[in-house]
Amino acid sequence: MPENDSADSCQWRVTVYKELVRRVNNLFSSFLSDYCCNCQQVINRLPEAQDESFDLVEGVYPGCCHRGAGDIFRLEGEPSERSHLVPEIIDGLQLERKLLTQGFAADGCGGTYVLRRYRDNTLNKGAHCQYFTDTGCSLGVLKGPLCINFICPPMRSDLMQVCAGKNLELVGPEHDFLYIYRSLAIISYDHREKVMQEMANLKQRVADFSNCCRQFLAEKNSSSLYEYFNQ
């Protein structure tokens, strides 16, 4: 049981968790979603892309949103006793997800896709996250930690340039964007006062990051980070 919580008083943690996800979602929508929408073009910048390039033959390529990704609640790098979202948050998310998916068509989510790899012409089939649709993720603020923690190497490289000379610590590692796992562990396990302080800190980090992006775009006279770095 987290600090200072009773069994029936954890709903506030679910509310705070969803607020954190909302802030990260808004950040992606404002500056980074084009990278995800154009995932194939972005990952072609990777050194190994020449050997592993592929064509999409069937379906929608989901980028990072592969089968099971939304249901992973680990907090990588945190101490073992804080290495997952607290069960009360997981239970709250799962309950709301169940209500959300009741309205989905039977074939509306969790489809498959087929890729043809250039180097040997083989076909490879993959599966979407069960909450992934043709128009993207359906979870909104109900996303899991793995949905908001990762930025691919090309995106991170670009963001390090965006924040250069300002605050490189804002970006964080590829697998821990904005050092989000630390925030999620605090939300899960610490007392309310510390949770509220961490949310204030996160709000400031997001604001600082957004300001870096806006300033960079203004300096480069560009409307999109993706277009500036990938065209």
C-alpha positions, 0 to 999 in steps of 0.5 A: 500500500502506498504511503498514507493511503487506505484501500478506498482512497487511491482514486486520487492517484488515478486522477493524477496519473491521467493528468500526467498523461494528458500533459505528455499527450499535449506535448506530443500533439504540439511538437512530436506527433508528426514523427510518430505518424511518419515512423517509417521515414524517421526510422530510415535515418537509423544506421541499420536502416539500409539493411533492414528497410521495408515496404508496408504491404498490408495494414497500418504500421503502428510504430512503437504501438505493437501488441501488448505495449499498452498493457506493460506497467513496469517502471524501468530503472526504479527500485524493485519495490517501485518497479511497477505502477501501484496496483490501484492505478493499474486497476483504475486504468483497466476498469476505464479501459474496459468501459472504453472498449465496450463501444469499439467494433469487434474488428476496430482495434488490434489489427495486423500488418505485413511488411516486405523486407528489401534485402531478402524479399521476405514477408513479416507479419506483426500485430498492433496494440489492442487499443490501436486503430487505423487513426492511431491510439484510442486510449487518450489519458488511459495510456500505460507507461510504455506509451509515453516514455519512449522517444526513438533515436532520431527524434531524441537526436533532433530534440537534443539540437532543439534544447542545445544551449538551453537545457539538455537535461529536459529531454532525458534518455530514449527510454525515459523521455522527460524522466517520466518513470521517476514521476510515475513512481512518485505518483504511485508510492509517495504521499500526497504532498510529494506527489503534488510537488512532483506534478508541479515540477513536471508541469514546469519541465513540460513548459520549459521543453515547449518553450525550447521547441517554440523558440527553435521553430521561430529561429528556424522559421519553421512550423514543424520539428519533423519537417525541419529535420526530416525533409 
